[in-house]
Amino acid sequence: MACDEFSGIQGEAPLTPGQGGVMHPTDFRLLKLNQPAGKCYTAGANLSWVSPWWTPCSVPVIQSAITLLVNSKFREPKPLEVTVMVNAQSDPNNQQHKTKSMLKRLSAEEEHVSYIIATWRDVGNGERVQEWKNCWLSACVTWMTVADDLESAFWASAKLRERIGESYECLYYTPVQRIFQVGAIKKILQDRSDQNITAKMLQKHFDSNLEISSGEACTEHFITVALALWNALFSVSRLKATSLQLALQQAIAFLIDEVFGKRSPLDSVLKIENLMRSCKSNHDSLAWVMVQMADWCLNRVVQPAEMVPFYLFGKGSSKGMVAVWLWKLQNKGKLLALLDQHLPAEDARLLRTNLESHEMYRKTFGGRPFTHDAVKNGFKASDGQPWIGCMDPRSQKASAFASSFLYEPEFDFAVKQACRHQQTLEELLEHSAIDKIWKQIVAPEAPALQKVDQDHDTDMNKSILVSLMPPENLTKLSAPENAPKLEVVEGAADTARKQVKSQIQTVDGSLSLDKLAKLMRSMEILNKVRGSSDSSVLFLYTLESAGEHERDSRRSPTPARREHMEKLLRAAFCTRGSEMPDLEDEKVIFPALRPSDMYVFCDSGRPGTQSAFVNAFRSCEGSPYSKHMFHINYSEDSVKEHRKVFTLPQMETMVVVRGDSSRMSEVVGMRPNLYFTGSTSGTSLQECFKSDLKVVPKLPTSEKHEMMASARVKDDSRSTSVSRGLDQPGMEPIDWSVWGQRTFEEIIHRFRPRAVVLMTASYSSKHEKWFQENANKIMFKLMSSPKSRHYMPEMAKALKDCTGDDDKDDKSTAKSKKGQGRGSNQPKKRKSKSGKKPPSKKPKGRGKGRGKKRANVSGGSDDIGDDELDEEEEDSL
């Protein structure tokens, strides 16, 4: 490999001209003779002896300048001219000069960084390897003797930086870099003299020690502004409203009065003002500003319009870049721990070295490090080993993923979603854009993607069989003699899983209206293929609402916005027509929903959201005219003051819409208010007419917290305050826990909707996983039903042969019970509280098969016989 040529370069001696070098190697005897006289000595040296991480006048590098140098000055191999410092009292002939990365560089860091990138641009591709190696072993190093103090080294480095700008204008100091320079020298002078350094004192030091390359002077006014900005950015304990306001006023005055250098500081300084105004006194936010200063202000990786508080800190459901950075910072250790479990020990160590090098680069230079493609073929770590060159393919993929995930914006969209829904790292790794990559990383021997999917499918099939079949039947099916039958049943489970997977979709609210409508139309096509009346398999459409910002964690979820509601409704109605209407036309007429459709719109927020939803619903012509609302929460006076929403009552609302009004009246009974008690047995939607703590259903505190764990943010202030005024100690009303699994289970169990649209800020990936698992069970059961469109005789025969005559006995028993009518062996019907039997009169409007047993999605244990579902229901999916 090409990287092998550089594997031991740190210990090699500089080349002589006869060996391919361009200069004679350093003669440490001559260097020692020139040292007391304060002269400079230039000779050949090994460039790997020079530390790329240290400089006494370090400022954030400019990405555009590095790109220009790589493509122009270093487009071909040539020795690098670099200046290093030698103390007047030190012995230059000791071994530290021959030790890797011990020489301290004084020249500009952009040249050194550009040289490294240009080298591995060619070496990584196996080009000009020997030429670049000769250049590294014959670098033109200038040994400059400076006094044994940091101030002298600082001014020597600053002068070299000013000179390079004469040849490359892109390396002139920008205003932000000059602020770093002023702040650094102030700290050096304060540490040496232990006194307060004023702007006037700094101006004298600049005038006497540094000649500005642009021909102008570093004025006292500019230093005053620079110090104000420096203190506001880096002195967290001193950051107050007065100092921040003063810094902004001085910055504005500076922009009006004068312009420093050859570039206008308007762009950079105004960006810093926005950052400061947004950060205020948040320590974490300030840390983010310091780390990202070069990427956002200097390297210009984004447009100026994106450098506003809205983009950085988010608004509504959007999470800003600060929240993304903090999430990555908190989960970095957990990600490395997961990678350590699945990678070999040596590869895991090299991967950590790779990531630490990225982090060290950012801390030192403030910018983005070398791209992964530039270093994947052998950039050296601290111990001389290649970062990735000696890793196996799976470890290389892990290193590339970890670098991109932590330090690049490639997966920021998924991290924003994790911040919005407060997901853990494990839940984020299940994201559709990350899941396949992660499976390849954690696979035992880096199998192909197809093999990973097959292994995952096999495990999924086994889990479905375990959940559907009794243990004794599964044991019989797993016997060696029944291996062909087990293969048939597992194949049916795989078919069920794949078909259900194609029918459950998660829709992000950020999609455009056209994309959303096309996606829902594709789901409608699947409907027509499956059938139109079956509701056993669920479609899940999730439209994210405004979201719950971290500042609003002590209140109910933010109401869904009206434009999101209208977008969803328009997209849903567009699927009913043969041609897609003009979505931008306000007077567009949408085809009406079919009476057999049922949509459940779940909406979180204040009562004002209800009217907003109704208005959005009515604005679409051709929509169903029947609707029904029932609340699954209520106005809770005991926590109203803690949520800081004044006197507005808090409630969670669920709107059930159906095209057939008479049918809808029967389903829900048109009761004014319904509350969910957290149970699926019996009539779990109970009537409650007024918000009274004595009337609202209650449940144990522990169960309530367990329900809300996967749906809402825990808040200690709620759990301690809501107990006031309760007649039952240890019991609490079921508030803000309603979006748990049981709620969705109850919706499916009672109403059997074919499409569910969730508009809630507290949606969790656990809900979608629960939907998929239960839909797999229903599909698998329908495959054993002869009247089902998906009936598989081979699977039914395999199950029948393995289970013996038990199934026949159960079926005959069920038929005998059905024929007994009201005999003594029939279970007694439940009586009402008054002791009277419920009336046997059937309600009006019940159609064919209404009184027959329906598939229970929540339980998953009741068999679906041929005589339990009518032909219309069963001949679908």
N, C-alpha and C positions, 0 to 999 in steps of 0.2 A: 504493500500500500504506500501511497505517497506520504502519509503521515509518519511512516516509519523512518523516513529520512530526518525528521525533526524530533524523534523520540529522545535522543540524548544530547540535544543541542546546547543545553544549559552548561554542560561540563566540557564542551569543546573549546579549544583555544582559537583566538582570532587568526584569520588567514593572512598569509604574506602575499605580496604581488605575484610571486612565483607559483603560488597555490591557487590563484584565481581571485585574490583579494584586490582591492583598489588602493589600500593604504598600508603602511607598515604598522604592525601591531603596537599597542601602547608599551612604551618603555617606562616602567615605573621609576627607574633611577632618574631619568630626565624629568619626569613629572615631579619628583621630590625636589629637584634642583630649582625648578621654576615656581614651586609653590610659595616660598616666602616672599617673592618679588611681586606677587599679586597678578601674575600673567596667566594667560590661557594657553593650554597645550592641547593640540588636536592630533589624534592618531586613530588607528583602527581598533575596534573592540567588538566584543560579542554583544549584540543588541539585546539578547535575553537577559543580560546582567542589569539592564535598566528597568526600573519598576514603572509599569504603565499606570499605577494607581496613585502615585504620590506627586504632588507639585506644591510648592509653598503658596502659589497664587492660583488656587483652583477655582474655576468658575464653570457653570454648566456649559457643555459643548453645544455647538450649533450643528444640527443634523445636515442642513443644506451645505455648510462648509465642508463637512466630512465627505459628503457625496461628491462635491466638486473636486476635492483633492484626490479621491479614489479614481475618478474618471479622467483626470487630467494629469496631475503631477506624478501619480503612481500607477498609471495605466500599464507601464512596463517595469520590470525589475530594475531597481537602482538603489544604491546605499542611502540610508537615511542619515541626515545630519541632525544630531541631537546634542544638547548641552546638558551636562550634569555638574553637580556641585561637589567641591572638595573643600573641607574645612582646613584652615591654615594650621591648626594644631594636630591634625590627624595624620596617620601614616598611610600613604596611598599604596604601599607595597604589601599591605596585609591581605588576608584571604577573603575579606568581605567584598572586595571589588570583583573577585572571581566567583562569587556566590550569586545564584540566580536572583534577580530582582532586588538587589541591594543598593544599586546606584540611584540617587535621587535626581530626578529630571528637573531642569529649570526651563527648558523651552516649552512652547505651546503644546498643550495636550492634543489638539486636533490633528497635528501632523502624526504623532505617534499612533493614535487610534486609527487614523486613515491608513497608515502603513500596515498595521496588523490586519485590517479588513482586506486591503488589496492583496496581501500575501495569501491569505486563505481563500480568497476568491479564485486564484489560480491553482494553488496547491490542493484545495478541496476537489478540483476537477482533474488532478493529475497533470497539470500543465506547468512548465517552467520550474519544476521542483528544485533542480540543482542550482539554477540561477538565483532563485530567491534565497536558498540556503547560503550561497556564497555572499549575498548581500547582507544577510543577517550576521554572518561571521566576519564581516569587514565594514561595519557601520562606522561612519565618520563621527566620532565622539569628541566633543570639546570639553576638556576638563577645566572648569572655571573655579578659581580659588576665591572663596567668600569668607567673611568673618563667621565666627562660630556663634551666630545668633540668627533667629528666624526672621528678624526684620531685614537684615542684609540679603538673605535669600529671597525674601518677598520682592524687594525692589529690583534685584537682578532678574528674577523671573518676569516681573511686570515689564521691564525694558525690552526683553526679548519678545514678549507678546506684542508690544507696540510696533516693533520693527517688522514683524511678519505681515502686518497689515499693509505695508507699503507694496508688497508683491501680490498679495491676495486680499482684495477689498472685502471679501466675505468674512475675513477673520478680524475685521475691526471690532472693537468692543461694542456690543449693543448696550442700551441703557440698563437692562436687567443685569447683564454681566458686570457692568460698572458698579451697580449697587452691591453685588457680591464682593467686588474688589474693595470698595470703601468699607464695607462691614468687616471684611477679613483683616485689613490693616488696623482698623480701630481696635479690634479684639487683641491683636498682637501688641499694640502700643499700651493698651490698658494692662495687660498681663505683665508687661515689663516695668512700667512706672507706677502701677497701682494708683492711678488717678483718673479723673473723668476727662475724656478726650472730647473737645468741642469741634464744631465744624471748621472754625477758623484755624485751629491747630492742624487739623487734617489737610486744609488747603495749603498751609506752609510746607507740610511734608511732601505733598504732591508737586508743588512748584519747585522744590529743591532736589527732588529725587527722580522725577519722571517727566519725560517730554511726550506729550500726547501726540499720537501719530496724525491726527486730523489737523494739527496746527493750532488748536485752540487750547484753552486752559481749563482745568477742572475747578470751576468757580465755587465759591463758598455757598452760593445759593443751591447749586446742584447737590453738593455734599449734604446740606441740610435736608433736602428732600430725600436723598438716598438713605440717610440715617433714620429718618422717620419711617420710611417704608421697611427698612431692615428690622428696626425694633418691633414694628407692628407684626411682621411676619414671623420672626424667630424668637421673640421674647414673649412667651405665652403668659407668664405670670404678670407681665407689665401691660398686657393688652387691655386697654380700657376704652370706653366710648370717647373720652376726651382726646386721647392720643391718636385713636383711629381717625377721628374727625379732623384733627390737626394735620395728620399725614395726607389726608385726601385734599384738604384745602391747599396745602403747600404744593402738592402734585399738580393741581389745577393751575395754580399761579405760575408754577414753573413752565407748564405747557404754553401759557399765554405769553410769558415774558421772553423766553429764549429757547433755543434749540441746541442741544449738545451733540457734538460730533457730526458726522456726515449723514446720519440717518435721523429721521424724526422719531422721537420716543413716544409718539402718540399711541401707536398700536400696543406696544408692550406695557406701557405704564397704565393705560386704561384697563387692560386685561388684569393687571395686578390689583387695580382698584376694585374691580368686580369680585375678584377672589377674596380680597380682604373684607369687603362689605358682606359677602355671603358667609364667610367663616365666623365672623364676630369673635367670640371667645371660646369656641369649641376646640379643644386640644387635638382631637383626632383629625378634624378638618384642616387645621393648620399643618399637621404632619403630612397630610395628603398634599397640601399646596407645596410644601418644601420638596417632597419627593418628585412630584409631577411638574415642577416649574419648567424644566427644559422642554418636555414633551408638548406642553400646552402653550407656553409663551414664546419659546425660542425656536423649536423645531417646526412649528406651524403645521402640525399634523391635523389640525381641524381648522374650520373656517372661523373668522372672528365672531360671527353671529352665534357660534356655539359656546363662546366663552362668556356666558351669562349665567346668573344664578339658577335660572330654570333648568339649564342643561346640566349644571354641576350638581345641584342638590335635588333636582326633581320637582315635580308639581303634580298633585293628584296621584294617579296610579303609577306615574313614571318615577323611576328611581334614578337619581343622578349618579355621576361617576364617583362621587365621594362614597356613597353607600356601596357601590360595587367594589371599590378599593378596600373598604373596611371589611366587607364580607370575605374577600380573598385573604386579607391579612389574618382574620380570625380562623379560617379553615385551612391555612397553608400547612400547619403542623399535622392536621388530621389527614390531609391528602398524602403527605409524605409517609405517614404511618401506614396508610392503606397500600401504597406502592411497595413499602418495605416487606409487607406480608406476601406479595405476589412475585417479587423479583429476586433473583439470586443476590447473595450478600454483597459481592463485589460490584455488581451492576447497580445495586441500590446505593452504595457508597459513592460511585461515580455520578449517579444522577443527582444526589444531594450536592456534590461539588459543582456540578453544572448550574444548578439553581442558585447556589450561594454566589457563584461568579456573576450571574445575572444581577443578583441583588447588590453585590459589591460595586458593580459598574454603575448602577443607578445611584447608589449613595455617594459615589465619588464624583461622577460626572453629571448626574441629574437627568440623563437622557436614556433612550432606549438602547440596549446593548446590541451586539451583533446578531443578525438574523440567524435562525437555526440552520438554514441551508448553508450559511457561510462557515459554520463551525462543526457540522455533523461529521466531517471526515478527519477530525483529529485535533481540534484546538486543545492545548494542554491545560490540565488542571494544576492545582498548586503542587502536587506531588510528581509532576512530569508525565502522568498518564493521560491518554486522550480522553476527552469527555465521553465521546460516543463511539469512537472508532472500534474499540474492542468489545462492545456490547453485542449481545445477540439481537436479532430483529425485534423481538418483543420489547426488550429494554430500550432500544432506540425509539420505538413508537411511544413508550411511556415517557421518555425524556422529552420528545417533541411535544407530546400532549401537555405535560406539566409546564413546560416553558410557555407554550401558547396560552394555556389556561390562566396562569398566574400573572404573566407579564405582557401579554398581548391582548388586543380587544377582540380576538376572534370569537370567543365564547361569552362575551359580555352580555349578549342578549339573553342567554340562559341564566346568567348570574343575576341580571335584573329581575327576571321572573322569580328566582329563588328569594331575592330580597322582598319582592312584593308579597309573596305568599308565605314568607318566613319558613322556607324549606331548609332542611339540613343538607349536608354535603351528599349523603347517601341518596336522598331524593333527587338531588340535582343530577347525579350520575345516571339516573334512569331517564333523563330527558332524551327525546328521540334523536337529537343531534349529537349526543354524547354517548348514548347507550352502546352503539355498535363499536365505537373506538374503545370504550372501557372494557367490553367483553373480550376484545382482542388482547388487551393488556393483561387482564387477570386470567386468561386461559393458561392452562398448565404448560403447553409447549408451543405457544403462538400459532394455533391452527388458523386455517383460512376462515374468512367470515362465514362461509357456508357451513363449515363444520361447527363453528360456535353456535350458529342458529339451530343446527340440528340437535346439538347437545341441550340447548335451552328448550327446544320443542319437546324433546324426550322427557325432560324433567317436568315440563308443564303437563304433558299427557299423563304422567304417573300421578301428579298431584290431583288432576281432575278425576282419575279413576278412584283414588283414595277417598275423595270427597263424595263421590256418587254411589259407590258400591259398598255393601256391608263388608266388614273385614274377612268374614269366612268365605264369601263369594270371591273376593279378590285373591284370597289364598289359593282357592281351587283354580282360579284362572292363571295364577302364576306358577302352577306346577309344570314340570318339564314336558309332560305329555301334551299340555295345552298351549305350548309355545306358538303354534300357528294361529290359534284362536286369540291369544293375547296380542299378537301382532295386528290382527284385524281390528280388535277393539281399540288398541292404541292409535291405529290409523284413523278410526272414526273420531277419536278425541282430538287428534291433530287437525282433522278437517273442520271440526266444530270450532276449535280455537282460532284457526286462520279466518274462517268466515265471520266470526264475531269480531275479530280484530279489525277487519275491513269495515265494520259497521259502527264502530265507536270512534268518534272524532272529538278532538279538543280544539276549539276555535279561539284564537286570541283576538281581543278587541281592537288590536292595532291593524288588522287586515283592512284593506280598502273594501268599499262596498261591492265592487265588481268581483274581486277575489272571493269575498264571503258568499256572494250569490252563486258563483260557479261551484264553490265547494258544496253548498247545500243542494244545488241542483244535481251534482254527482251522487249525493246520498239519496236523492229522490229517485234517480234511475235505479239504484240498488233496491229501493223499495218495490218498484214495479217488477223487477226480476223475482224478488222473493215472494211477492204477494202484497196486498194492500190492507188486510184486516187483522193480521196477527200482531200482537203487541208483546210477545214474549221476549224478543231481543230488543234491546234499548239503544236508541241513538242519543248520544250525549253531546250537546252543543254548549260550550262554555264561553260566554262573552264576559270578559273581565270588566268590572266597573271601575269607578275612580280609585279604588284601592284604599288601603288603610295605611296612612303615613305614620312613621314612627312617632311623630309629635302628637298624633291622635290615637295613641294606643290605649288611652283610658276612656274612650268613647265608643259608641257603636260604629260599625263600618260606614264609610262614606257612601251616600246614596248613589245609585247608578245614574249616570248622566242620560239626559233625554236623547242626545244624538246617538248614543250607543243603542238605546231601545229602538229608535227609528231605523237604524242601520240593520239591526237584527230582524225586525219585522218586515222590512222591505225585501231583504234577502230571502226570508221564508216564503213570502207571497210570490216571489219571482219563480219559485220552483213549480208553481201550479200551472203556468202557461206554456204553450208550445214555443213561444218566442220570448226572449228576454226583453222586457220593456226598457225604456230610457230611464235609468235610475236617477238622473239628475233633474228630470221633469217633476216639478212639485205636484202637478195634477195627474200624474200617471195613475191609471186604474189597474189594480192588481187582481188577478183571478182569486176568487173566494176559496177558502179552505173547504175541504170535503168534510161532511158531517162526521165521518169516521175518524177524523184526526183529533188528537187532543194534545195540546201544548201546555206545559206547566212552566210558567215564568216565575222564577224565584228572585225576589228583589229584596235587598237589605237596605235599611235606612229609615228615615223619618217619614211621617205620614205624607209629607209633601211629595215624596217619590211616587205614591200611589196615583195621585192626580196627574203627575207627569207621564206615568205609564199609560194611563187611560187616554190622555190627549194624544200620545204617540200612536196608540192603538186606533183611535178614531180617525187620525189623519190619513190613514191608508184606506182608500176606497176598496170595497170588495172584501173587507175583513169580516170575520164572524161578528154578529151583533150581540152574542151572549158572552157574558163574563161572570166570574164570581171570585170574590176575594175572601180569604180567611187568614187571620193573623195567627202566627205561631209564636208570638211573643206579645209583650204588653208594655205599658208605661209603668216603670218601676220608680216610685218616688224615692226609695232609699238610696239609689245610686245616681239619681238625676244630677245632683250637685257635683258628684265626683267626675261625671263625664263632661261637665262644663259646656252644656248646650242650652243653658238658660231654662226656659219652661217648656221647650218642645218635647213632647212625649217620645220615648224611644220604642221602636217595635221592629220586628222582622216580618215582612209581608210576603205572602205567596199568592200569586194570581193564577187561577186555573181557567183556561179559556177553551171553549168547545163550540163547534159550529151549530150543533143541534141544541137549542135552548131547553126544550122539554126533557131531553136526555140528560142534560147537565143538571137540571133541577132534581132529577131522581138520584143522581150519583152523590151529590153533596147535601141534598135536602134543603138547600137555600137557607141555611142557618146563618145568622148574622156574624158570629165570631166563633172560630174553632181554634182549639189549642192542642198542641202535641204534648203528650205526657211522657214520651220516651219509651213506649212499649208498643209492640205490634200485635198483641193479643187482644181480641175483642174490639170494642169501639174505642180506639186510642185517640181519636179526634173528638175531644169533649167540648161541650158548649160552655162558653163563659161570656156573659154579657157586659161586664164592667171590670175595670182594672182595680181589683181589690186584693190585697195580700191574703185575705182570709179565704178567698174564693179560688184564686189561681192555683192550679195543680202544683204540687211540690214534690221534690225527690231528695234523697240524701245528698249531702254536700260532696261526699267522695265520688258518688256516681256522676254528679253534675260536672265536677272537674275532669273526670275521665272522659265524659262526652265532649267537653270543650277543648280537650288537649289537642286534637287533630284539626280543629277548625278555627280557633280564636287565640289571641294572645292572652296569656295568663296575667292577671293584675291582682296583686295582693290587696289593694285597697277595696276591690269589689267584694272579695270573699269575707272581709271583716265587717263591712258596712251593711250588707244586705240582710243580716240576721235581725236587724232591729224591727220590731213590730210583728215578728212571726209567732204564731201560736204553738208551733212544734219545734223545739230545739233540735239543732242538727239537720233541719230540713230547709231547703231554699227553693224559691220559685225557679222554674226552668226558663231563665233568660239567657241571652247570648251563648247558649250551648246548642241551639236548635239545628245548626248545620252539620251535625254529626252523621254518622253512618245510619243511625236508626231512623232519622228523618227521611232520608232517601228510600230506605227500605219500606217505610210506611207509605210513601207516595206510590211506589211501584205495587205494593201489595194491595192497596185500596183502589187505585185508579187505573193501573196498568196502562200508562201512557206509552205511546210508540216513540215519541220524541220529547226530550226534556231539555229545556234551555235554562241554564243557570246564569243568573246575573248577580253575582255576589262576590264580595272582596275576600271572603274567607274560604274560597274553594281550595281544596287540597288534592294532590295527586292520589291520595289514599282513596278518595271517593271514586275516581275513575278506575282504579285497580279493583275496587269492590264491585263496580258495575260489570267489568269484564269477567271476573270470576263467576258471578251469578249468571251472566248471559251464557257462558260456556256450559254451565250445568243444564240450562233450559234447552240449548241446541242439542246437547248430547242426548237428552231424554226424547226429544222429538225424532231423533234418528232411529229410535226403537219403536216408534208408533207407526203401524201399517198405513194409516191414513195421511201421514205427513208427507209433504213433498220431498223431504230429506230422508225418507225411510231407507235404511240399509239392511236388507235381509241377512247378509252375511254376519253383520254385527249382532243382530237380534238372535240368530241361530247360535252364534258363539256364546252369547250370554245364557241362552236357554240350556245349552249342553253342559255348561260349567256349573250352573246353579241348580241343576236337577229338576225335581218336580215341585220345588218350593214356589216358583212363580205361578205354576198351574194352580196349586192349592190356593195361593193368595187371590188369583183371578176368580176362581170359582167361588171362593168365600165372599169376595166383593159382590159378585153377581147374585149370590143367594141372599145377601143382606139387602141388596137393592130390590129383590122381588118380595121380600117379607112385608114391605109396606110399613105399617105401624105396629108390627108385632112386638112381643116382649123383648126380643133380642136386640131391637134397635135402640141405640143410645137415646136417652131422654134429651129433649131440647131444653136449652137454658131458659129459665123463667126470668121475668123482669123483677125489679126491686119490689114491686107491689105484690108479688106472688102470683100474678096472673100470667097465663101463657100469652105470648105475642100473637097478634091476629095473623091468621093464615092467608088473608087476602093479599094477592100480589099487587104491587104498585102498578100504576098505569105506565104505559109506554115501554114495558119490558119486551124486548124482541126475542128472536129465536135464540135458545141456548143461554138466556140470561141467568136462569136459575141453576145452571150447571156449574160444577166445580171448575175453578180456573187454576192455572199453574201458579204456584207460589214461588216467586222469585227469591224471597228472603230466606225461606226455609231450605229449599233444595233437597228435601228428603222424601216428599210425597211423589209417588209414581204417577205418571200421566198415562192412564189407560185409554183403550180405544173408545170407551163409552163415556169418557169424562169431558171431552172437548167436542164441540160441534164441528161439523165439516168445514164451515167457513173459517173458523179460527185455526184449525189444525192444518189446513191445506195452504200454508203460507210460509212465512219466514224465508 
